[in-house]
Amino acid sequence: MPKEIGPSSYECDCGYVAQFSEATVRESKQRSLMKRQWLLEGGEAGRHIVVFEGGRMTMMLCSHDGRHEEPPARFTVKQGRYLGFIHQYTMLHGVPPAEHEIQRFFQVSPPTVHQMILTLEKKGLIRRTPGETRSIKVLVAADQLGRLT
């Protein structure tokens, strides 16, 4: 059974110790009072996902046990569609779309697009460079993105 071994350290059954900043864990626990929250650590050597619900760790998903290959969904269907569009546009044109191009594709208002971009950025699904146009970079693997249709 995975266990919390410190205020910001969690040990997996496989022996791996995931360590985060105390502020990150505190924020994740706070967010988990409203909805399931998770933290990911580990690279190619093996992913470990610490899942929080109700302000406490409820499980630790380990890529070594074969049961949990992918992290829990981090975005809604609509957010996935926006991410998919940004990715496809970037692949097709060689540059990310401007907000007005996203607006035109989804047939929504400029504030709707801007709010979605802010939401995706806040959730860590995209990254933008302040003051630079067409700087949206999708941080989600292409195979996890939503469908445009």
C-alpha positions, 0 to 999 in steps of 0.5 A: 500500500503506498504511503505518505512518508513526509509532508510532501513525499509519497512512497510507492509499493515499488519503492519509488519515492515521489517528492514535491514541494510542500506548497504544491502538495498543499494546493493539490490537497486544497483543490481535491476538496472540490474535485479529484486532483493528481500530481505526476512525477517520474519520466521515462524510468516510470511514471508515478501519479499521486491521487488526492480526494477530499484533501488526502492521498487516496492512491498512487498509480505506478507504471510498473504494475501495468494497471495504470498506463495513462493518468486520469483525464485532466480535461473536459471533452470541450477542452480536448477539442480546443487542444486538438484544434490547436495541435492540428492547426500547428501541424498544418500551418507550422505556427499555432493559431491566433485566438481569432482563428480559434474563434472562427473555427468554433464559432464562439465569441472572442471572450469565450476563446480567451477564457478557454485559453486562460483555463487551459494555461491554468490547468497546465495543458498549454504554455504561452509566452507573454507578449509573443503572438502565436505562442501557444504550445500544447503540453499534452501528448497528441494521442490524448487530444480530443477529436474535432468532430 
